């Protein structure tokens, strides 16, 4: 799980950007944790390259001020 340290950043927004712009699907939370916690899991066999792609996307989101 990834918990947002900055209350001005939204975990749900990160979910949306990863899905819409990077075609990467992570697990959004609902309720009171919607904007605070993002769960990263896997379904099926993922490769090291898949994780590298996720980390590169998260780095990009950080550079863009989204993360």
C-alpha positions in Angstrom: 0.0 0.0 0.0 1.1 3.5 -0.7 -0.1 6.1 1.8 -0.1 9.8 0.8 2.2 11.9 3.0 1.0 15.1 1.4 -2.7 15.8 2.3 -3.0 17.9 -0.9 -2.2 14.8 -3.1 -4.9 12.3 -4.0 -4.3 8.6 -4.1 -7.5 8.3 -6.3 -6.1 10.8 -8.7 -2.9 8.7 -9.0 -5.1 5.7 -9.8 -6.9 7.6 -12.5 -3.7 8.9 -14.1 -2.0 5.5 -14.1 -5.1 3.9 -15.6 -5.9 6.6 -18.2 -2.4 7.7 -19.3 -0.2 4.7 -18.6 -2.6 1.8 -19.0 -1.5 0.6 -15.5 -4.2 -0.6 -13.1 -3.7 -0.5 -9.3 -6.3 -0.8 -6.6 -8.1 2.3 -5.5 -9.7 2.5 -2.0 -13.1 3.8 -1.3 -14.6 5.6 1.6 -12.5 7.7 3.9 -9.3 6.2 2.5 -10.1 7.1 -1.1 -7.6 10.0 -1.3 -5.1 8.7 1.3 -4.2 5.1 0.3 -3.4 3.3 -2.9 -2.9 -0.5 -3.0 -0.5 -2.0 -5.5 -0.9 -5.7 -6.0 -0.8 -8.1 -8.9 -3.0 -10.5 -10.7 -1.2 -13.2 -12.6 2.5 -13.4 -13.5 4.2 -10.0 -13.6 7.8 -9.6 -14.8 10.5 -7.4 -13.5 9.9 -5.2 -16.6 6.3 -4.7 -15.5 7.4 -3.4 -12.1 10.1 -1.2 -13.8 7.3 0.3 -15.9 5.2 1.0 -12.8 8.2 2.6 -11.0 9.0 4.7 -14.0 5.3 5.9 -14.2 5.3 6.7 -10.4 8.6 8.6 -10.9 7.0 10.6 -13.8 4.0 11.4 -11.6 6.3 12.6 -8.9 8.1 14.8 -11.4 4.8 16.2 -12.6 3.7 17.0 -9.0 0.9 14.5 -8.9 2.6 12.1 -6.5 
